[in-house]
Amino acid sequence: MTGLFPVYEVDYGWGKPHWVATVGVPFKNLVALMDTKDGDGIEAWVSMVEKDKDVIEAKYKLLYMQLVTPA
């Protein structure tokens, strides 16, 4: 799988990134899909208000929310 913008191939002088993320940009009701660094998967970033998250968790009985930690 290859994305249209190869974010993991960009080198600004200190090497290629280990993980790519957006910072400080408030989004609401947004889903962003990106290739993983190895190209074998997809990262899904979902932005929503707390009450909507609570409704989704209750409706689909999610067991837990996982915090993504870059490797």
C-alpha positions as CSV (number, residue, x, y, z in Angstrom):
1,M,0.0,0.0,0.0
2,T,1.4,3.4,-1.0
3,G,-0.1,6.8,-0.1
4,L,-0.2,9.8,-2.4
5,F,2.1,11.8,-0.2
6,P,5.1,9.7,1.1
7,V,5.3,11.4,4.6
8,Y,7.7,8.7,5.9
9,E,10.2,9.4,3.1
10,V,10.7,13.1,3.9
11,D,14.1,14.0,5.4
12,Y,14.6,17.6,6.6
13,G,18.2,16.9,7.6
14,W,17.8,14.8,10.8
15,G,16.7,11.6,9.2
16,K,13.4,10.1,8.2
17,P,10.5,10.2,10.7
18,H,9.6,7.2,12.9
19,W,6.0,8.4,13.2
20,V,4.0,11.2,11.6
21,A,1.3,13.2,13.4
22,T,-0.5,16.6,13.4
23,V,0.0,18.8,16.4
24,G,-2.0,21.7,17.8
25,V,-4.7,21.7,15.1
26,P,-8.2,21.4,16.7
27,F,-10.4,19.2,14.5
28,K,-14.0,18.2,15.2
29,N,-15.9,15.3,13.6
30,L,-13.0,14.3,11.4
31,V,-11.6,10.9,10.4
32,A,-8.1,10.8,8.9
33,L,-6.6,7.6,7.4
34,M,-2.9,7.3,6.8
35,D,-0.6,4.5,5.8
36,T,1.5,3.0,8.6
37,K,5.3,3.5,8.3
38,D,5.8,-0.1,7.1
39,G,3.0,0.3,4.5
40,D,1.2,-2.8,5.7
41,G,-1.6,-1.1,7.6
42,I,-3.7,2.0,8.1
43,E,-3.8,4.4,11.0
44,A,-7.2,5.8,11.7
45,W,-7.4,9.1,13.6
46,V,-10.9,9.9,14.8
47,S,-11.8,13.3,16.3
48,M,-15.1,13.8,18.1
49,V,-16.6,15.5,21.1
50,E,-16.6,13.5,24.3
51,K,-20.4,12.9,24.4
52,D,-20.3,11.3,21.0
53,K,-17.5,9.0,22.1
54,D,-19.5,8.0,25.1
55,V,-22.5,7.2,22.9
56,I,-20.4,5.1,20.5
57,E,-18.7,3.2,23.4
58,A,-22.1,2.4,24.9
59,K,-23.7,1.4,21.6
60,Y,-21.0,-0.9,20.5
61,K,-19.8,-1.9,23.9
62,L,-16.2,-1.1,23.3
63,L,-14.0,-2.7,26.0
64,Y,-11.4,0.0,26.1
65,M,-9.8,2.8,24.2
66,Q,-6.2,2.4,23.3
67,L,-3.7,5.2,23.3
68,V,-1.3,5.0,20.4
69,T,2.3,5.2,21.3
70,P,4.8,5.7,18.5
71,A,7.5,2.9,18.4
